Structures are given as structure tokens and as C-alpha cells.
Amino acid sequence: MGLGLLWSIVIGILAGAIAGWLMKGSGFGIILNLIVGLVGSVLGGWIYGLFGFQTSSVLGVLIMSIVGAVVLLWIVSFFSKRKG
């Protein structure tokens, strides 16, 4: 249980940082990277489920989390541009 939580945190930080770099050129800091990565992981899992994809490796989960985090950041940027 503890190691699974540790891996989730590490993958979340990496996914958030990579998504931040892809979407705006730099990361957001460790806490925001973690939040973006963890929420992105949930969103990525939902997106993967819609398409019938499954992943069981650490690399696969990281890619799924990055996809979800990029989608999350795209949605946030879309609504923030429309607002202001």
C-alpha cells in the first residue's frame, strides 16, 4: 500500500511536470505538478476507458497520466481564455 502511494505521487509529479512543459514551456512547481498529474491520471484513465485501452506498466500509467494532464490543462486554458 505505501509503495503504491509513493509511485502514485512520483508518477503524478512527473506527469504534471511533463504536461506543464508541453503546454506552457515550464512546470508549475512540485505541488501544482502533483495535483495536475493526479487529476490528469484520473482523467487519463477515464479517457483510456472510453477507447477500451488498458495499461499495467509504470510507463503506460505515466503516459496515460500525461495524456490526461495535457487534456486537463487544455480545458483549463480554453475556459480561462474565453473568460478574460
C-alpha positions in Angstrom: 0.0 0.0 0.0 2.7 2.5 0.9 4.8 1.8 -2.2 1.7 2.2 -4.4 1.1 5.6 -2.9 4.7 6.6 -3.4 4.6 5.5 -7.0 1.3 7.5 -7.5 3.0 10.6 -6.1 6.1 10.2 -8.2 4.1 9.5 -11.4 1.8 12.4 -10.6 4.7 14.8 -10.2 6.3 13.6 -13.4 3.1 13.7 -15.4 2.2 17.2 -14.1 5.7 18.5 -14.9 5.8 17.0 -18.4 2.3 18.2 -19.2 3.2 21.7 -17.9 6.3 21.7 -20.1 4.3 20.5 -23.1 1.5 23.1 -22.6 3.3 26.2 -21.5 7.0 25.6 -21.6 7.8 25.1 -17.9 6.5 23.2 -14.9 4.2 24.6 -12.2 6.2 23.8 -9.1 6.1 20.5 -7.3 2.7 20.9 -5.5 0.8 22.0 -8.6 2.6 19.4 -10.7 1.4 16.8 -8.3 -2.2 18.0 -8.4 -2.3 18.3 -12.2 -0.7 14.9 -12.5 -3.0 13.1 -10.1 -6.2 14.7 -11.6 -4.7 14.0 -15.0 -4.2 10.4 -14.1 -7.9 10.0 -13.2 -8.9 11.9 -16.4 -6.5 9.8 -18.5 -7.9 6.6 -17.0 -11.4 7.7 -17.9 -10.3 8.6 -21.5 -8.4 5.3 -21.9 -11.6 3.5 -20.7 -13.7 5.3 -23.3 -11.4 3.9 -26.0 -11.0 0.5 -24.5 -7.3 0.9 -23.7 -5.7 -0.7 -20.6 -2.3 -0.3 -19.1 -0.5 -2.1 -16.4 3.1 -1.0 -16.7 4.6 2.1 -14.9 5.5 3.6 -18.3 1.9 3.0 -19.5 0.5 4.6 -16.4 2.8 7.6 -16.9 1.8 8.1 -20.5 -1.9 7.8 -19.5 -1.4 10.4 -16.8 0.4 12.7 -19.2 -2.4 12.4 -21.7 -5.0 13.2 -19.0 -2.9 16.1 -17.6 -2.5 17.7 -21.1 -6.2 17.4 -21.7 -6.9 18.9 -18.2 -4.5 21.8 -18.9 -6.0 22.3 -22.4 -9.5 22.5 -20.9 -8.4 25.0 -18.2 -6.6 27.2 -20.7 -9.7 27.1 -23.1 -12.0 28.3 -20.3 -9.6 30.9 -19.0 -9.1 32.4 -22.5 -12.9 32.6 -23.0 -13.4 34.2 -19.6 -11.0 37.1 -20.0 
